[in-house]
Amino acid sequence: MALELAAVSPSERPVDEREPTCNARSEQREQRVLSYPVSQASQCDLRELVAGTQERASSKASKLIAVMVVPLCLLVTLVGISFSQSYNRLDSAIKTERSLDVTNGASALVLALQKERGLTAMFLSSNGSNSDALATLDKQRSETNLKLANLSQWPPQITLGSKIMKGKHVKLEVQQDLQRHRHTANSLGVTIKGNIEYYTSLTQQFMNWGMQQLRLHSEGELWPLINAEGVTLRATDAAGLQRALGSTFFTMCGYTKDSSVWFSNLEGQVDTLLQLAFNYDPECKDQYDLLNSESPYLVPDIQRQKKNMLGDRFEEVCRNMTLDERYKNSMVWFENLTNYISLLQKLLENSSKRITLRLHALKQHSSHMSAIYLVVLGLTVTLCTSTTIWYITSIRSVMKTLKVYAGKVSQKTKELACEKKRTETLLHRMLPPSVADQLKKKKEVVAEYFDSVTVYFSDIVSFTAIASKSTPRQVIRMLNALYSMFDGCIDHYDVYKVETIGDAYMVVSGLPEPNADKHATEIALMALELMKLVNSFEIPHLPGERLRIRIGVNSGPVAAGVVGLKMPRYCLFGDTVNTASRMESTGKARRIQISEQTRDLLDPRCGFVTSHRGKISVKGKGLIDTFWLMNERAHGASPLQDFNLTIANLDGYINECFDVDDDVEPDLVGGMPTLDI
């Protein structure tokens, strides 16, 4: 098998021209440089110490002391802030606990007012003819008065009808106004709707105020529970309105259209509010289901009564009943809804208990952390003070000792940094970056075998004739312009430039990082664009004369590895390189000749068009089939094949095939070809 050897060589510009201040070192020195990285910060500090004089020593010592004292002060500040935050959480938990007591008192008053509202509506719907209803109502009024008296804190203002009550007499004004409304209701001087609106106004104001008190001081982690409790309380109010309206329906044997719509809307509100509460607090849903399971017939009975109440024959059946039977049905409805509201009240009590438990845990944690932070704050202040005093006394002696060695170390550091920069630059130009990084980390670079890569060769047709008509400087300028254009082009592809040898240009795709089967397509797209660029390239010193190149491409396996100790090179081995070179040398001007292996690997989505050329003789392989890669698309083959590949639109075509990012630089590397062995 014919073998080809390739290795990366340094840039054409001599090293000593680029680094005039860095003298040549031995290879042993270069290896040591890679092992001793020096930070720029250390170099700057040492240079400052060398430049310092005795007169500036005191100033430098003060700066160093400040560098130490400032972090210590920040530490004290951070500990103080942590202590303050912990204490604020403790204070917030205490205030929230107090607000919870006020909110629970307001909730109890709201529930009492809701029940009184329903009983008053039922009494009014019987036209005051039912003495049992009045007795039950009086009993509930006494309970409401007790809840009013037990409320430890009152809202700053209450709206009673068209009047707004403010100040310290709000409680007395509410009690007196409520008593007046009760006397009016006893004398049937208020309508059922007016009675419901009166009580609803009070319950809404107390509910809003109670939840506002709780939210005012609560921690963020308690908000879901607090919101769930507030929404559940509003659900009880909507259920209480249903209780009041339903009681009047049973006693009066009928309802208006507006009352029916109001009743139906209230039912939807209860379900919506409960679902919202469950979303805030999933545990509330579990408790609700558990309470429902303890009274399995409660909700079905309520639904049955609602169905009968809203039925077509409700009024007819009701009017055939006696007043006592109507009152009995009304009381059954009232008791069922009261039991359901009691179920919701248990949910409120459970939420309050869980909020209380969370508050107790938060108080204990905050108290514990406040004590810890207080101790840490004291220790930190003591440590900072003692450490600062010690540092001030010791820094002066350290400065004297440090200045003795700083000059020598600074000079050596400069030399070491210069040498390190030079050797790293050389190493990255000699070897692929990934291989160079392995050598810098003292890792063994193992030779690799690549199953499939694609190799590209091109050279200038009649280069000798052109060179004979040009001076050496003109030849160099021409090649530099041409290959600079090539280098800028190949940056858009997943390829690696192996080397330029005179007028020959070699590129490989698929190593050292494999790219699956994309390498053939990458080389093909690159070759098409390079051909377009060369066709429009004018020789600078020969106006009107254009260059012509031959391109040859082959795909197959290669071996790659680092060879040599004196001047290590990354080399490629295998007859794939040789065959690619034959593809180029047996090609024609302005044509791209590819092997059958390369043609089979081309991505069909890109719509490449090839033309069979025939067979050529390759040393060691005999006759092989070759193909021309066309730079035009076959007419009618597909929309892509009708696409005219130009330099302006080729990038979009590449993106279509591989989603190539123009800003991404290729990371593949290779080596320089040599003659056949």
Secondary structure by P-SEA (a helix, b strand, c coil): cbbbbbbbbcccccccccccccccccaaaaaaaaabbbbaaaaaaaaaaaaccccaaaaaaaaaaaaaaaaaaaaaaaaaaaaaaaaaaaaaaaaaaaaaaaaaaaaaaaaaaaaaaaaaaaaaaaccccaaaaaaaaaaaaaaaaaaaaccccccccccccccccccaaaaaaaaaaaaaaaaaaaccccaaaaaaaaaaaaaaaaaaaaaaaaccccccaaaaaaaaaaaaaaaaaaaaaaaaaaaaaaaccccaaaaaaaaaaaaaaaaaaaaaaaacaaaaaaaaaaaaaccaaaaaaaaaaaaaaccaaaaaaaaccaaaaaaaaaaaaaaaaaaaaaaaaaaaaaaaaaaaaaaaaaaaaaaaaaaaaaaaaaaaaaaaaaaaaaaaaaaaaaaaaaaaaaaaaaaaaaaaaaaaaaaaaaaaaccaaaaaaaaacccccbbbbcbbbbbbbbbcaaaaaaaaccaaaaaaaaaaaaaaaaaaacccccccccccccbbbbbcccccccccaaaaaaaaaaaaaaaaaaaccccccccbbbbbbbbbbbbbbbbbbbbccccccccccaaaaaaaaaaaaccccbbbbcaaaaaacccccbbbbbbbcccccccccbbbbbbbccccccccccccccccccccaaaaaaacccccccccccbbbbbbbccc
